[in-house]
Amino acid sequence: MKAEIKGGASFSYLDIDLEPDDTIIAESDAMSSMHPDIDLTAKFNGSFIKGLLKKFLGGESLFVSHFANHTDKALHMTLVQPTPGEIRVINLNDEEYF
């Protein structure tokens, strides 16, 4: 997967190229555009009870979106955030979090 942060500091967005068999998890309202061959699956943010607690106590989404590329070529998508702000990359345990 190749991800690049674009836009200004107040209105950042992610341009992502999903390689074959790559999957990315995002908030339910984060997808701005995607290639029609990308598979989108909505799942609870944890179990049902944990999802409800996160929703009402933490302000998180009840559902998260799983975007998967099951083709044999790279596919493009764009993720945005619902409020103005800057997107940053955090490296943790050899994984990147945006």
Backbone as XML, in Angstrom:
<?xml version="1.0"?>
<chain id="A" units="angstrom">
  <residue number="1" name="MET">
    <atom name="N" x="0.840" y="-1.170" z="0.000"/>
    <atom name="CA" x="0.000" y="0.000" z="0.000"/>
    <atom name="C" x="0.885" y="1.233" z="0.000"/>
  </residue>
  <residue number="2" name="LYS">
    <atom name="N" x="0.498" y="2.185" z="-0.811"/>
    <atom name="CA" x="1.201" y="3.460" z="-0.850"/>
    <atom name="C" x="0.206" y="4.544" z="-0.441"/>
  </residue>
  <residue number="3" name="ALA">
    <atom name="N" x="0.521" y="5.302" z="0.597"/>
    <atom name="CA" x="-0.344" y="6.376" z="1.070"/>
    <atom name="C" x="0.443" y="7.675" z="1.103"/>
  </residue>
  <residue number="4" name="GLU">
    <atom name="N" x="-0.195" y="8.746" z="0.634"/>
    <atom name="CA" x="0.449" y="10.057" z="0.610"/>
    <atom name="C" x="-0.516" y="11.092" z="1.166"/>
  </residue>
  <residue number="5" name="ILE">
    <atom name="N" x="-0.025" y="11.884" z="2.135"/>
    <atom name="CA" x="-0.826" y="12.961" z="2.710"/>
    <atom name="C" x="-0.747" y="14.154" z="1.775"/>
  </residue>
  <residue number="6" name="LYS">
    <atom name="N" x="-1.907" y="14.688" z="1.402"/>
    <atom name="CA" x="-1.971" y="15.847" z="0.510"/>
    <atom name="C" x="-2.873" y="16.905" z="1.121"/>
  </residue>
  <residue number="7" name="GLY">
    <atom name="N" x="-2.913" y="18.069" z="0.491"/>
    <atom name="CA" x="-3.736" y="19.168" z="0.974"/>
    <atom name="C" x="-2.982" y="20.021" z="1.965"/>
  </residue>
  <residue number="8" name="GLY">
    <atom name="N" x="-3.629" y="21.071" z="2.430"/>
    <atom name="CA" x="-3.016" y="21.974" z="3.387"/>
    <atom name="C" x="-3.095" y="21.439" z="4.802"/>
  </residue>
  <residue number="9" name="ALA">
    <atom name="N" x="-2.516" y="22.191" z="5.717"/>
    <atom name="CA" x="-2.494" y="21.762" z="7.120"/>
    <atom name="C" x="-3.900" y="21.697" z="7.716"/>
  </residue>
  <residue number="10" name="SER">
    <atom name="N" x="-4.809" y="22.521" z="7.229"/>
    <atom name="CA" x="-6.169" y="22.526" z="7.772"/>
    <atom name="C" x="-7.090" y="21.528" z="7.103"/>
  </residue>
  <residue number="11" name="PHE">
    <atom name="N" x="-6.804" y="21.158" z="5.857"/>
    <atom name="CA" x="-7.696" y="20.268" z="5.113"/>
    <atom name="C" x="-6.898" y="19.153" z="4.447"/>
  </residue>
  <residue number="12" name="SER">
    <atom name="N" x="-6.241" y="18.347" z="5.253"/>
    <atom name="CA" x="-5.437" y="17.239" z="4.740"/>
    <atom name="C" x="-6.329" y="16.096" z="4.294"/>
  </residue>
  <residue number="13" name="TYR">
    <atom name="N" x="-5.828" y="15.317" z="3.349"/>
    <atom name="CA" x="-6.502" y="14.091" z="2.924"/>
    <atom name="C" x="-5.454" y="13.076" z="2.511"/>
  </residue>
  <residue number="14" name="LEU">
    <atom name="N" x="-5.856" y="11.807" z="2.433"/>
    <atom name="CA" x="-4.940" y="10.729" z="2.073"/>
    <atom name="C" x="-5.274" y="10.195" z="0.692"/>
  </residue>
  <residue number="15" name="ASP">
    <atom name="N" x="-4.278" y="10.165" z="-0.181"/>
    <atom name="CA" x="-4.369" y="9.469" z="-1.457"/>
    <atom name="C" x="-3.729" y="8.109" z="-1.257"/>
  </residue>
  <residue number="16" name="ILE">
    <atom name="N" x="-4.474" y="7.050" z="-1.516"/>
    <atom name="CA" x="-4.016" y="5.699" z="-1.218"/>
    <atom name="C" x="-4.099" y="4.836" z="-2.465"/>
  </residue>
  <residue number="17" name="ASP">
    <atom name="N" x="-3.037" y="4.077" z="-2.721"/>
    <atom name="CA" x="-3.037" y="3.042" z="-3.747"/>
    <atom name="C" x="-2.993" y="1.704" z="-3.030"/>
  </residue>
  <residue number="18" name="LEU">
    <atom name="N" x="-4.113" y="0.989" z="-3.071"/>
    <atom name="CA" x="-4.179" y="-0.338" z="-2.450"/>
    <atom name="C" x="-3.628" y="-1.367" z="-3.423"/>
  </residue>
  <residue number="19" name="GLU">
    <atom name="N" x="-2.590" y="-2.060" z="-2.999"/>
    <atom name="CA" x="-2.012" y="-3.132" z="-3.803"/>
    <atom name="C" x="-2.913" y="-4.364" z="-3.705"/>
  </residue>
  <residue number="20" name="PRO">
    <atom name="N" x="-2.747" y="-5.344" z="-4.588"/>
    <atom name="CA" x="-3.553" y="-6.564" z="-4.496"/>
    <atom name="C" x="-3.454" y="-7.210" z="-3.108"/>
  </residue>
  <residue number="21" name="ASP">
    <atom name="N" x="-4.594" y="-7.621" z="-2.585"/>
    <atom name="CA" x="-4.743" y="-8.266" z="-1.272"/>
    <atom name="C" x="-4.483" y="-7.339" z="-0.091"/>
  </residue>
  <residue number="22" name="ASP">
    <atom name="N" x="-4.398" y="-6.026" z="-0.307"/>
    <atom name="CA" x="-4.276" y="-5.063" z="0.790"/>
    <atom name="C" x="-5.666" y="-4.721" z="1.324"/>
  </residue>
  <residue number="23" name="THR">
    <atom name="N" x="-5.722" y="-4.433" z="2.629"/>
    <atom name="CA" x="-6.961" y="-3.987" z="3.274"/>
    <atom name="C" x="-6.623" y="-2.808" z="4.167"/>
  </residue>
  <residue number="24" name="ILE">
    <atom name="N" x="-7.522" y="-1.829" z="4.210"/>
    <atom name="CA" x="-7.349" y="-0.686" z="5.096"/>
    <atom name="C" x="-8.650" y="-0.493" z="5.873"/>
  </residue>
  <residue number="25" name="ILE">
    <atom name="N" x="-8.534" y="-0.096" z="7.139"/>
    <atom name="CA" x="-9.692" y="0.140" z="7.999"/>
    <atom name="C" x="-9.780" y="1.631" z="8.267"/>
  </residue>
  <residue number="26" name="ALA">
    <atom name="N" x="-10.988" y="2.195" z="8.107"/>
    <atom name="CA" x="-11.183" y="3.626" z="8.304"/>
    <atom name="C" x="-12.527" y="3.877" z="8.985"/>
  </residue>
  <residue number="27" name="GLU">
    <atom name="N" x="-12.690" y="5.060" z="9.536"/>
    <atom name="CA" x="-13.977" y="5.464" z="10.095"/>
    <atom name="C" x="-15.038" y="5.387" z="8.998"/>
  </residue>
  <residue number="28" name="SER">
    <atom name="N" x="-16.279" y="5.230" z="9.396"/>
    <atom name="CA" x="-17.339" y="4.999" z="8.424"/>
    <atom name="C" x="-17.576" y="6.178" z="7.484"/>
  </residue>
  <residue number="29" name="ASP">
    <atom name="N" x="-17.234" y="7.387" z="7.886"/>
    <atom name="CA" x="-17.480" y="8.558" z="7.042"/>
    <atom name="C" x="-16.209" y="9.113" z="6.396"/>
  </residue>
  <residue number="30" name="ALA">
    <atom name="N" x="-15.140" y="8.338" z="6.332"/>
    <atom name="CA" x="-13.857" y="8.856" z="5.858"/>
    <atom name="C" x="-13.646" y="8.750" z="4.359"/>
  </residue>
  <residue number="31" name="MET">
    <atom name="N" x="-14.369" y="7.865" z="3.661"/>
    <atom name="CA" x="-14.112" y="7.650" z="2.234"/>
    <atom name="C" x="-14.687" y="8.801" z="1.420"/>
  </residue>
  <residue number="32" name="SER">
    <atom name="N" x="-13.812" y="9.412" z="0.613"/>
    <atom name="CA" x="-14.222" y="10.488" z="-0.281"/>
    <atom name="C" x="-14.441" y="9.960" z="-1.696"/>
  </residue>
  <residue number="33" name="SER">
    <atom name="N" x="-13.520" y="9.127" z="-2.171"/>
    <atom name="CA" x="-13.658" y="8.505" z="-3.485"/>
    <atom name="C" x="-12.888" y="7.197" z="-3.489"/>
  </residue>
  <residue number="34" name="MET">
    <atom name="N" x="-13.339" y="6.267" z="-4.360"/>
    <atom name="CA" x="-12.641" y="4.991" z="-4.464"/>
    <atom name="C" x="-12.923" y="4.370" z="-5.823"/>
  </residue>
  <residue number="35" name="HIS">
    <atom name="N" x="-12.009" y="3.529" z="-6.254"/>
    <atom name="CA" x="-12.176" y="2.781" z="-7.493"/>
    <atom name="C" x="-13.352" y="1.822" z="-7.301"/>
  </residue>
  <residue number="36" name="PRO">
    <atom name="N" x="-14.187" y="1.610" z="-8.319"/>
    <atom name="CA" x="-15.367" y="0.751" z="-8.137"/>
    <atom name="C" x="-15.048" y="-0.714" z="-7.841"/>
  </residue>
  <residue number="37" name="ASP">
    <atom name="N" x="-13.830" y="-1.177" z="-8.098"/>
    <atom name="CA" x="-13.471" y="-2.573" z="-7.824"/>
    <atom name="C" x="-12.999" y="-2.814" z="-6.403"/>
  </residue>
  <residue number="38" name="ILE">
    <atom name="N" x="-12.885" y="-1.769" z="-5.583"/>
    <atom name="CA" x="-12.510" y="-1.944" z="-4.176"/>
    <atom name="C" x="-13.733" y="-2.451" z="-3.419"/>
  </residue>
  <residue number="39" name="ASP">
    <atom name="N" x="-13.549" y="-3.497" z="-2.620"/>
    <atom name="CA" x="-14.635" y="-4.068" z="-1.824"/>
    <atom name="C" x="-14.752" y="-3.315" z="-0.504"/>
  </residue>
  <residue number="40" name="LEU">
    <atom name="N" x="-15.968" y="-2.882" z="-0.184"/>
    <atom name="CA" x="-16.245" y="-2.148" z="1.048"/>
    <atom name="C" x="-17.134" y="-3.004" z="1.936"/>
  </residue>
  <residue number="41" name="THR">
    <atom name="N" x="-16.691" y="-3.207" z="3.185"/>
    <atom name="CA" x="-17.464" y="-3.954" z="4.167"/>
    <atom name="C" x="-17.540" y="-3.121" z="5.436"/>
  </residue>
  <residue number="42" name="ALA">
    <atom name="N" x="-18.754" y="-2.919" z="5.948"/>
    <atom name="CA" x="-18.940" y="-2.205" z="7.212"/>
    <atom name="C" x="-19.052" y="-3.231" z="8.339"/>
  </residue>
  <residue number="43" name="LYS">
    <atom name="N" x="-18.307" y="-2.993" z="9.414"/>
    <atom name="CA" x="-18.321" y="-3.906" z="10.560"/>
    <atom name="C" x="-18.450" y="-3.089" z="11.836"/>
  </residue>
  <residue number="44" name="PHE">
    <atom name="N" x="-18.933" y="-3.759" z="12.912"/>
    <atom name="CA" x="-18.984" y="-3.096" z="14.207"/>
    <atom name="C" x="-17.577" y="-2.727" z="14.648"/>
  </residue>
  <residue number="45" name="ASN">
    <atom name="N" x="-17.449" y="-1.621" z="15.352"/>
    <atom name="CA" x="-16.184" y="-1.170" z="15.913"/>
    <atom name="C" x="-15.943" y="-1.962" z="17.199"/>
  </residue>
  <residue number="46" name="GLY">
    <atom name="N" x="-15.489" y="-3.206" z="17.061"/>
    <atom name="CA" x="-15.378" y="-4.133" z="18.178"/>
    <atom name="C" x="-16.632" y="-4.988" z="18.210"/>
  </residue>
  <residue number="47" name="SER">
    <atom name="N" x="-17.015" y="-5.481" z="19.359"/>
    <atom name="CA" x="-18.264" y="-6.230" z="19.482"/>
    <atom name="C" x="-19.423" y="-5.239" z="19.568"/>
  </residue>
  <residue number="48" name="PHE">
    <atom name="N" x="-20.645" y="-5.740" z="19.604"/>
    <atom name="CA" x="-21.809" y="-4.857" z="19.657"/>
    <atom name="C" x="-21.772" y="-3.963" z="20.888"/>
  </residue>
  <residue number="49" name="ILE">
    <atom name="N" x="-21.528" y="-4.563" z="22.056"/>
    <atom name="CA" x="-21.514" y="-3.793" z="23.308"/>
    <atom name="C" x="-20.338" y="-2.815" z="23.325"/>
  </residue>
  <residue number="50" name="LYS">
    <atom name="N" x="-19.143" y="-3.281" z="22.942"/>
    <atom name="CA" x="-17.980" y="-2.386" z="22.906"/>
    <atom name="C" x="-18.197" y="-1.256" z="21.901"/>
  </residue>
  <residue number="51" name="GLY">
    <atom name="N" x="-18.814" y="-1.578" z="20.753"/>
    <atom name="CA" x="-19.104" y="-0.555" z="19.754"/>
    <atom name="C" x="-20.040" y="0.508" z="20.286"/>
  </residue>
  <residue number="52" name="LEU">
    <atom name="N" x="-21.094" y="0.076" z="21.017"/>
    <atom name="CA" x="-22.016" y="1.049" z="21.611"/>
    <atom name="C" x="-21.333" y="1.916" z="22.657"/>
  </residue>
  <residue number="53" name="LEU">
    <atom name="N" x="-20.477" y="1.304" z="23.492"/>
    <atom name="CA" x="-19.757" y="2.082" z="24.502"/>
    <atom name="C" x="-18.823" y="3.103" z="23.852"/>
  </residue>
  <residue number="54" name="LYS">
    <atom name="N" x="-18.101" y="2.680" z="22.803"/>
    <atom name="CA" x="-17.213" y="3.608" z="22.096"/>
    <atom name="C" x="-18.008" y="4.744" z="21.474"/>
  </residue>
  <residue number="55" name="LYS">
    <atom name="N" x="-19.188" y="4.419" z="20.940"/>
    <atom name="CA" x="-20.029" y="5.427" z="20.290"/>
    <atom name="C" x="-20.508" y="6.471" z="21.291"/>
  </residue>
  <residue number="56" name="PHE">
    <atom name="N" x="-21.071" y="6.021" z="22.414"/>
    <atom name="CA" x="-21.701" y="6.944" z="23.346"/>
    <atom name="C" x="-20.757" y="7.547" z="24.376"/>
  </residue>
  <residue number="57" name="LEU">
    <atom name="N" x="-19.693" y="6.838" z="24.747"/>
    <atom name="CA" x="-18.769" y="7.366" z="25.748"/>
    <atom name="C" x="-17.536" y="8.017" z="25.121"/>
  </residue>
  <residue number="58" name="GLY">
    <atom name="N" x="-17.109" y="7.527" z="23.972"/>
    <atom name="CA" x="-15.886" y="8.047" z="23.369"/>
    <atom name="C" x="-16.099" y="8.876" z="22.119"/>
  </residue>
  <residue number="59" name="GLY">
    <atom name="N" x="-17.348" y="8.925" z="21.626"/>
    <atom name="CA" x="-17.614" y="9.710" z="20.436"/>
    <atom name="C" x="-17.113" y="9.075" z="19.151"/>
  </residue>
  <residue number="60" name="GLU">
    <atom name="N" x="-16.768" y="7.781" z="19.193"/>
    <atom name="CA" x="-16.280" y="7.106" z="17.994"/>
    <atom name="C" x="-17.451" y="6.583" z="17.175"/>
  </residue>
  <residue number="61" name="SER">
    <atom name="N" x="-17.166" y="6.150" z="15.959"/>
    <atom name="CA" x="-18.192" y="5.594" z="15.098"/>
    <atom name="C" x="-18.609" y="4.215" z="15.583"/>
  </residue>
  <residue number="62" name="LEU">
    <atom name="N" x="-19.896" y="3.885" z="15.399"/>
    <atom name="CA" x="-20.385" y="2.560" z="15.751"/>
    <atom name="C" x="-19.862" y="1.529" z="14.754"/>
  </residue>
  <residue number="63" name="PHE">
    <atom name="N" x="-19.698" y="1.944" z="13.501"/>
    <atom name="CA" x="-19.193" y="1.062" z="12.458"/>
    <atom name="C" x="-17.864" y="1.575" z="11.931"/>
  </residue>
  <residue number="64" name="VAL">
    <atom name="N" x="-17.031" y="0.672" z="11.448"/>
    <atom name="CA" x="-15.818" y="1.029" z="10.723"/>
    <atom name="C" x="-15.896" y="0.381" z="9.352"/>
  </residue>
  <residue number="65" name="SER">
    <atom name="N" x="-15.223" y="0.956" z="8.390"/>
    <atom name="CA" x="-15.235" y="0.458" z="7.022"/>
    <atom name="C" x="-13.935" y="-0.268" z="6.720"/>
  </residue>
  <residue number="66" name="HIS">
    <atom name="N" x="-14.048" y="-1.445" z="6.115"/>
    <atom name="CA" x="-12.892" y="-2.222" z="5.664"/>
    <atom name="C" x="-12.873" y="-2.155" z="4.142"/>
  </residue>
  <residue number="67" name="PHE">
    <atom name="N" x="-11.812" y="-1.570" z="3.585"/>
    <atom name="CA" x="-11.645" y="-1.457" z="2.141"/>
    <atom name="C" x="-10.601" y="-2.479" z="1.718"/>
  </residue>
  <residue number="68" name="ALA">
    <atom name="N" x="-10.952" y="-3.373" z="0.798"/>
    <atom name="CA" x="-10.039" y="-4.443" z="0.393"/>
    <atom name="C" x="-9.917" y="-4.487" z="-1.129"/>
  </residue>
  <residue number="69" name="ASN">
    <atom name="N" x="-8.694" y="-4.758" z="-1.586"/>
    <atom name="CA" x="-8.421" y="-4.915" z="-3.005"/>
    <atom name="C" x="-8.231" y="-6.402" z="-3.290"/>
  </residue>
  <residue number="70" name="HIS">
    <atom name="N" x="-9.220" y="-7.006" z="-3.943"/>
    <atom name="CA" x="-9.154" y="-8.430" z="-4.277"/>
    <atom name="C" x="-8.867" y="-8.636" z="-5.763"/>
  </residue>
  <residue number="71" name="THR">
    <atom name="N" x="-8.313" y="-7.617" z="-6.421"/>
    <atom name="CA" x="-7.966" y="-7.735" z="-7.832"/>
    <atom name="C" x="-6.471" y="-8.019" z="-7.960"/>
  </residue>
  <residue number="72" name="ASP">
    <atom name="N" x="-5.967" y="-8.013" z="-9.185"/>
    <atom name="CA" x="-4.539" y="-8.249" z="-9.411"/>
    <atom name="C" x="-3.795" y="-6.984" z="-9.808"/>
  </residue>
  <residue number="73" name="LYS">
    <atom name="N" x="-4.399" y="-5.806" z="-9.554"/>
    <atom name="CA" x="-3.750" y="-4.527" z="-9.865"/>
    <atom name="C" x="-3.988" y="-3.546" z="-8.723"/>
  </residue>
  <residue number="74" name="ALA">
    <atom name="N" x="-3.162" y="-2.509" z="-8.661"/>
    <atom name="CA" x="-3.315" y="-1.477" z="-7.629"/>
    <atom name="C" x="-4.551" y="-0.635" z="-7.938"/>
  </residue>
  <residue number="75" name="LEU">
    <atom name="N" x="-5.313" y="-0.302" z="-6.903"/>
    <atom name="CA" x="-6.521" y="0.504" z="-7.048"/>
    <atom name="C" x="-6.421" y="1.731" z="-6.157"/>
  </residue>
  <residue number="76" name="HIS">
    <atom name="N" x="-6.986" y="2.853" z="-6.612"/>
    <atom name="CA" x="-6.842" y="4.144" z="-5.936"/>
    <atom name="C" x="-8.091" y="4.489" z="-5.125"/>
  </residue>
  <residue number="77" name="MET">
    <atom name="N" x="-7.864" y="5.117" z="-3.967"/>
    <atom name="CA" x="-8.951" y="5.656" z="-3.159"/>
    <atom name="C" x="-8.461" y="6.886" z="-2.397"/>
  </residue>
  <residue number="78" name="THR">
    <atom name="N" x="-9.402" y="7.695" z="-1.916"/>
    <atom name="CA" x="-9.085" y="8.898" z="-1.163"/>
    <atom name="C" x="-9.867" y="8.885" z="0.147"/>
  </residue>
  <residue number="79" name="LEU">
    <atom name="N" x="-9.178" y="9.153" z="1.261"/>
    <atom name="CA" x="-9.802" y="9.256" z="2.574"/>
    <atom name="C" x="-9.667" y="10.684" z="3.085"/>
  </residue>
  <residue number="80" name="VAL">
    <atom name="N" x="-10.727" y="11.182" z="3.710"/>
    <atom name="CA" x="-10.729" y="12.529" z="4.293"/>
    <atom name="C" x="-11.167" y="12.424" z="5.745"/>
  </residue>
  <residue number="81" name="GLN">
    <atom name="N" x="-11.075" y="13.536" z="6.442"/>
    <atom name="CA" x="-11.548" y="13.576" z="7.820"/>
    <atom name="C" x="-12.787" y="14.475" z="7.878"/>
  </residue>
  <residue number="82" name="PRO">
    <atom name="N" x="-13.685" y="14.247" z="8.829"/>
    <atom name="CA" x="-14.929" y="15.014" z="8.862"/>
    <atom name="C" x="-14.780" y="16.467" z="9.314"/>
  </residue>
  <residue number="83" name="THR">
    <atom name="N" x="-13.720" y="16.767" z="10.049"/>
    <atom name="CA" x="-13.511" y="18.133" z="10.525"/>
    <atom name="C" x="-12.160" y="18.645" z="10.031"/>
  </residue>
  <residue number="84" name="PRO">
    <atom name="N" x="-12.017" y="19.950" z="9.879"/>
    <atom name="CA" x="-10.725" y="20.491" z="9.448"/>
    <atom name="C" x="-9.620" y="20.141" z="10.430"/>
  </residue>
  <residue number="85" name="GLY">
    <atom name="N" x="-8.449" y="19.882" z="9.898"/>
    <atom name="CA" x="-7.301" y="19.552" z="10.727"/>
    <atom name="C" x="-6.218" y="18.903" z="9.899"/>
  </residue>
  <residue number="86" name="GLU">
    <atom name="N" x="-5.114" y="18.615" z="10.541"/>
    <atom name="CA" x="-3.960" y="18.039" z="9.859"/>
    <atom name="C" x="-3.905" y="16.534" z="10.091"/>
  </residue>
  <residue number="87" name="ILE">
    <atom name="N" x="-3.538" y="15.795" z="9.058"/>
    <atom name="CA" x="-3.332" y="14.356" z="9.165"/>
    <atom name="C" x="-1.841" y="14.109" z="9.328"/>
  </residue>
  <residue number="88" name="ARG">
    <atom name="N" x="-1.492" y="13.255" z="10.270"/>
    <atom name="CA" x="-0.084" y="12.902" z="10.493"/>
    <atom name="C" x="0.071" y="11.398" z="10.505"/>
  </residue>
  <residue number="89" name="VAL">
    <atom name="N" x="1.313" y="10.938" z="10.362"/>
    <atom name="CA" x="1.630" y="9.518" z="10.389"/>
    <atom name="C" x="2.325" y="9.198" z="11.703"/>
  </residue>
  <residue number="90" name="ILE">
    <atom name="N" x="1.866" y="8.128" z="12.365"/>
    <atom name="CA" x="2.512" y="7.642" z="13.580"/>
    <atom name="C" x="2.972" y="6.221" z="13.304"/>
  </residue>
  <residue number="91" name="ASN">
    <atom name="N" x="4.253" y="5.941" z="13.515"/>
    <atom name="CA" x="4.789" y="4.593" z="13.357"/>
    <atom name="C" x="4.809" y="3.917" z="14.721"/>
  </residue>
  <residue number="92" name="LEU">
    <atom name="N" x="4.164" y="2.747" z="14.795"/>
    <atom name="CA" x="4.061" y="2.031" z="16.049"/>
    <atom name="C" x="4.140" y="0.534" z="15.762"/>
  </residue>
  <residue number="93" name="ASN">
    <atom name="N" x="5.142" y="-0.130" z="16.323"/>
    <atom name="CA" x="5.328" y="-1.578" z="16.145"/>
    <atom name="C" x="5.356" y="-1.965" z="14.664"/>
  </residue>
  <residue number="94" name="ASP">
    <atom name="N" x="6.144" y="-1.260" z="13.890"/>
    <atom name="CA" x="6.300" y="-1.512" z="12.454"/>
    <atom name="C" x="5.017" y="-1.364" z="11.652"/>
  </residue>
  <residue number="95" name="GLU">
    <atom name="N" x="4.052" y="-0.593" z="12.146"/>
    <atom name="CA" x="2.823" y="-0.281" z="11.431"/>
    <atom name="C" x="2.650" y="1.228" z="11.395"/>
  </residue>
  <residue number="96" name="GLU">
    <atom name="N" x="1.976" y="1.715" z="10.346"/>
    <atom name="CA" x="1.709" y="3.138" z="10.224"/>
    <atom name="C" x="0.253" y="3.422" z="10.521"/>
  </residue>
  <residue number="97" name="TYR">
    <atom name="N" x="-0.006" y="4.438" z="11.332"/>
    <atom name="CA" x="-1.350" y="4.891" z="11.651"/>
    <atom name="C" x="-1.453" y="6.335" z="11.215"/>
  </residue>
  <residue number="98" name="PHE">
    <atom name="N" x="-2.521" y="6.661" z="10.489"/>
    <atom name="CA" x="-2.732" y="8.034" z="10.009"/>
    <atom name="C" x="-3.830" y="8.698" z="10.816"/>
  </residue>
</chain>
